[in-house]
Amino acid sequence: MEYRGKLNEYFHIATIRKEDAVWLNQYKGDCLRIFWNDKRDTTLIIDGLEYPLLLNQILFLTDMHDIVISKMDEINLIRFNREFYSSEFFDKEIGCNGVLFFANAKIPVIDLDEIQLPKFKLLWMVFLSEFESKDNLHGQMLLMLLKRFLILATRIYKKSNKSIKLHVNKLDTIREFNLLVEMHYKKMHTVVEYANLMNKPAKSLTNLFTLHSEKTPLKVIQDRIHIEAKRQLLFTQKIVKEIAFELGFEDITSFSRFFKNKEGQSPKEFREKNRIIDN
């Protein structure tokens, strides 16, 4: 079930079954994503690493992450873009930059206990029922329901991760770095460039990520470039040289070397094996 607004707002909610899940393993655009497992244990491969998603767990991903579902019977999915989750709710804790998305150094997962589970199941049913009445208030209602979902999830996450309060400044720095990468990854490819924007030594950023993140700052930058490169190769008709220059590479050789190091095959080979549209 999808909602599209007049200002490019996008919201999607669905229960994805194994036989319908092929499209999930292809990057589909700039959406924040929520995966809720309410059936059986599922295995997600995020940025090349396996993440088991157990029964009654919910996982939160930004569009900076590459995901493949390798083991699944059925899973609930919510996707939405920043245009949908508007500045009205651009809150430090529950907004797009809140603790469940860019403000977190690690991929957030929450566990629903017997008290919380009925609340989320009811909320899911209300989401679905809202698509039966598509009036002028449809978008606003979906937005309110999403806000409620994120408030409940944030409370659970903060309660089970009390150390967040002890590292607010550190998490703010990681959030700022992630957001700057999202804004500038097509032009800036080194940690030093982002450290200069933040008025911080590059070494201190690297040390901070080593202690509080699953990735180094350089890997954050390179993974974001890699994801966009794959998206361009799969979903556009641009030639490889054009993609290389758009992503800030001086020549096609350096881009091809970067891509093959990340993907194990050249951009041309990747496009030919995974083509979504014909050139």
C-alpha positions as CSV (number, residue, x, y, z in Angstrom):
1,M,0.0,0.0,0.0
2,E,1.5,3.3,-1.1
3,Y,0.8,7.0,-0.6
4,R,2.3,9.6,-2.9
5,G,1.7,13.3,-2.1
6,K,1.8,16.4,-4.4
7,L,5.2,17.4,-3.0
8,N,7.0,14.1,-3.7
9,E,5.9,12.7,-0.3
10,Y,6.2,8.9,-0.2
11,F,5.0,6.3,2.3
12,H,4.7,2.5,1.8
13,I,3.6,-0.2,4.2
14,A,3.3,-3.9,3.3
15,T,3.7,-7.4,4.6
16,I,6.2,-9.0,2.3
17,R,6.2,-12.8,1.7
18,K,9.1,-14.9,0.5
19,E,7.8,-15.4,-3.0
20,D,7.2,-11.6,-3.4
21,A,10.5,-10.5,-1.9
22,V,12.8,-10.4,-4.9
23,W,12.4,-6.6,-5.4
24,L,13.5,-6.0,-1.8
25,N,17.0,-7.0,-2.7
26,Q,17.2,-4.2,-5.2
27,Y,17.9,-0.6,-4.0
28,K,14.7,1.4,-4.6
29,G,15.5,5.0,-3.7
30,D,16.1,7.4,-0.9
31,C,13.8,6.0,1.8
32,L,14.2,5.3,5.5
33,R,13.1,1.7,6.2
34,I,11.6,-0.2,9.1
35,F,11.6,-4.0,9.2
36,W,9.3,-5.8,11.7
37,N,9.6,-9.5,12.1
38,D,6.4,-10.9,13.7
39,K,6.5,-14.4,12.3
40,R,9.8,-16.4,12.3
41,D,13.4,-15.6,12.6
42,T,14.8,-13.8,9.6
43,T,18.3,-13.1,8.3
44,L,19.2,-9.7,6.8
45,I,22.5,-9.0,5.1
46,I,23.2,-5.3,5.7
47,D,26.3,-3.8,4.0
48,G,27.6,-7.3,3.6
49,L,27.2,-8.4,7.2
50,E,24.6,-10.9,8.5
51,Y,22.0,-9.5,11.0
52,P,19.6,-12.1,12.5
53,L,16.2,-10.4,13.1
54,L,14.4,-12.5,15.7
55,L,10.7,-12.9,16.3
56,N,9.1,-9.7,17.5
57,Q,12.1,-7.5,16.7
58,I,12.0,-4.3,14.7
59,L,15.1,-2.9,12.9
60,F,15.6,0.6,11.5
61,L,17.6,1.5,8.5
62,T,18.5,4.7,6.7
63,D,19.0,4.9,2.9
64,M,22.7,4.8,3.5
65,H,22.5,1.0,4.0
66,D,22.5,-1.7,1.4
67,I,20.3,-4.6,2.3
68,V,19.6,-8.2,1.1
69,I,17.1,-10.5,2.7
70,S,18.6,-14.0,2.6
71,K,16.2,-15.9,4.8
72,M,12.6,-15.0,5.2
73,D,9.1,-16.4,5.4
74,E,7.3,-13.1,5.9
75,I,8.2,-9.6,7.2
76,N,6.5,-6.3,7.7
77,L,8.0,-3.3,6.0
78,I,7.5,0.5,6.3
79,R,9.3,2.9,3.9
80,F,9.1,6.6,3.8
81,N,11.1,9.6,2.5
82,R,12.1,12.8,4.2
83,E,9.5,14.7,2.2
84,F,6.8,12.6,3.9
85,Y,8.2,12.9,7.4
86,S,8.2,16.7,7.1
87,S,10.0,19.4,9.1
88,E,6.9,19.6,11.4
89,F,8.3,16.5,13.2
90,F,12.0,17.1,12.5
91,D,12.7,16.3,16.1
92,K,16.1,15.4,17.6
93,E,14.7,12.2,19.1
94,I,11.9,11.0,16.8
95,G,12.7,12.7,13.5
96,C,14.7,11.5,10.6
97,N,17.8,12.5,12.5
98,G,16.6,10.9,15.7
99,V,18.1,8.0,17.7
100,L,16.5,5.4,15.4
101,F,18.2,6.7,12.3
102,F,21.1,9.0,11.6
103,A,21.8,9.8,15.3
104,N,22.8,6.2,16.0
105,A,26.2,4.7,15.5
106,K,24.9,1.2,15.3
107,I,21.9,-0.3,13.5
108,P,19.0,0.0,16.0
109,V,16.9,-3.0,16.9
110,I,14.2,-3.2,19.5
111,D,12.5,-6.1,21.1
112,L,8.7,-6.1,21.7
113,D,7.6,-7.7,24.9
114,E,4.2,-9.0,25.8
115,I,3.1,-5.5,26.9
116,Q,4.4,-3.6,23.8
117,L,3.5,-6.2,21.1
118,P,-0.3,-5.6,21.2
119,K,0.3,-1.8,20.9
120,F,2.3,-2.3,17.7
121,K,-0.1,-4.9,16.2
122,L,-3.0,-2.5,16.8
123,L,-1.1,0.4,15.3
124,W,-0.3,-1.8,12.2
125,M,-4.0,-2.6,11.8
126,V,-4.9,1.1,11.9
127,F,-2.2,1.8,9.3
128,L,-3.9,-0.7,7.0
129,S,-7.4,0.4,7.6
130,E,-6.4,4.0,6.8
131,F,-5.8,3.0,3.2
132,E,-9.5,2.1,2.9
133,S,-10.4,5.8,3.3
134,K,-8.3,7.9,1.0
135,D,-9.8,11.3,1.6
136,N,-8.1,14.7,1.9
137,L,-6.8,13.8,5.4
138,H,-5.2,10.5,4.3
139,G,-1.6,11.8,4.2
140,Q,-1.9,13.6,7.5
141,M,-3.4,10.6,9.2
142,L,-0.6,8.3,8.0
143,L,1.9,10.9,9.2
144,M,0.4,10.9,12.7
145,L,0.4,7.1,12.8
146,L,4.1,7.0,11.8
147,K,4.9,9.5,14.4
148,R,3.1,7.4,17.0
149,F,5.0,4.3,15.8
150,L,8.4,6.1,16.1
151,I,7.6,7.5,19.5
152,L,6.8,4.1,20.9
153,A,9.9,2.6,19.3
154,T,12.2,5.3,20.5
155,R,11.0,4.9,24.1
156,I,11.7,1.2,24.0
157,Y,15.1,1.7,22.4
158,K,16.1,4.4,24.9
159,K,15.0,2.2,27.9
160,S,17.1,-0.7,26.7
161,N,20.1,1.5,25.7
162,K,20.5,3.7,28.7
163,S,24.1,4.5,27.7
164,I,22.7,6.8,25.0
165,K,22.3,9.5,27.7
166,L,26.0,9.1,28.6
167,H,27.2,9.7,25.1
168,V,25.0,12.5,23.8
169,N,27.8,14.6,22.5
170,K,29.5,11.6,20.9
171,L,26.3,10.5,19.2
172,D,25.7,14.1,18.0
173,T,29.1,14.1,16.3
174,I,28.3,10.8,14.6
175,R,24.9,12.1,13.5
176,E,26.5,15.2,12.1
177,F,29.1,13.2,10.2
178,N,26.4,10.9,8.7
179,L,24.3,13.8,7.6
180,L,27.3,15.6,6.1
181,V,28.1,12.5,4.1
182,E,24.6,12.3,2.9
183,M,24.8,15.9,1.7
184,H,28.3,15.8,0.2
185,Y,29.3,12.2,-0.8
186,K,29.2,13.0,-4.5
187,K,32.0,15.6,-4.1
188,M,33.8,14.7,-0.8
189,H,35.5,11.3,-0.5
190,T,37.9,11.6,2.4
191,V,37.5,11.8,6.1
192,V,39.8,14.9,6.2
193,E,37.3,16.9,4.1
194,Y,34.4,16.1,6.5
195,A,36.6,16.7,9.6
196,N,37.4,20.2,8.2
197,L,33.7,20.9,7.8
198,M,33.2,19.8,11.4
199,N,36.3,21.7,12.7
200,K,37.6,18.4,14.2
201,P,40.8,16.4,13.7
202,A,40.3,13.5,11.3
203,K,42.0,11.2,13.8
204,S,39.5,12.1,16.6
205,L,36.7,11.2,14.2
206,T,38.3,7.9,13.4
207,N,38.8,7.1,17.1
208,L,35.2,8.0,17.9
209,F,33.8,5.7,15.3
210,T,36.2,2.9,16.4
211,L,34.7,3.1,19.9
212,H,31.0,3.7,19.1
213,S,30.3,2.5,15.6
214,E,30.3,-0.6,13.5
215,K,31.9,1.3,10.6
216,T,34.9,3.5,10.2
217,P,34.1,7.0,8.9
218,L,35.9,6.2,5.6
219,K,33.6,3.1,5.2
220,V,30.5,5.3,5.8
221,I,31.6,7.5,3.0
222,Q,32.6,4.7,0.6
223,D,29.4,2.7,1.3
224,R,27.2,5.7,0.5
225,I,29.1,6.2,-2.8
226,H,28.8,2.5,-3.5
227,I,25.0,2.4,-3.0
228,E,24.4,5.4,-5.2
229,A,26.7,3.9,-7.9
230,K,24.6,0.7,-7.9
231,R,21.4,2.6,-8.0
232,Q,22.6,4.6,-11.0
233,L,23.8,1.5,-12.8
234,L,20.5,-0.4,-12.2
235,F,17.9,2.3,-12.6
236,T,19.3,4.8,-15.1
237,Q,20.5,4.8,-18.7
238,K,23.6,6.9,-17.9
239,I,26.9,5.6,-19.3
240,V,29.5,4.5,-16.7
241,K,31.7,7.5,-17.5
242,E,28.9,9.9,-16.7
243,I,28.1,8.1,-13.4
244,A,31.8,8.2,-12.4
245,F,32.0,12.0,-12.9
246,E,28.7,12.6,-11.1
247,L,30.0,10.7,-8.1
248,G,33.2,12.8,-8.0
249,F,35.7,10.5,-9.6
250,E,38.3,12.2,-11.8
251,D,38.2,9.4,-14.4
252,I,36.4,6.2,-15.2
253,T,39.5,4.1,-14.3
254,S,39.5,5.2,-10.6
255,F,35.7,4.7,-10.4
256,S,35.9,1.2,-11.9
257,R,38.7,0.3,-9.5
258,F,36.7,1.6,-6.5
259,F,33.5,-0.2,-7.7
260,K,35.3,-3.5,-8.3
261,N,36.9,-3.4,-4.9
262,K,33.5,-3.0,-3.3
263,E,31.4,-5.2,-5.5
264,G,33.9,-7.8,-6.9
265,Q,33.0,-7.0,-10.5
266,S,33.3,-4.0,-12.8
267,P,30.5,-1.5,-13.2
268,K,29.8,-2.9,-16.7
269,E,29.6,-6.5,-15.5
270,F,27.4,-5.5,-12.6
271,R,24.9,-3.7,-14.9
272,E,24.8,-6.6,-17.4
273,K,24.1,-9.1,-14.7
274,N,21.6,-7.1,-12.7
275,R,20.0,-4.9,-15.4
276,I,16.6,-3.4,-14.4
277,I,16.0,-1.3,-17.5
278,D,17.4,-1.6,-21.0
279,N,19.9,0.9,-22.3
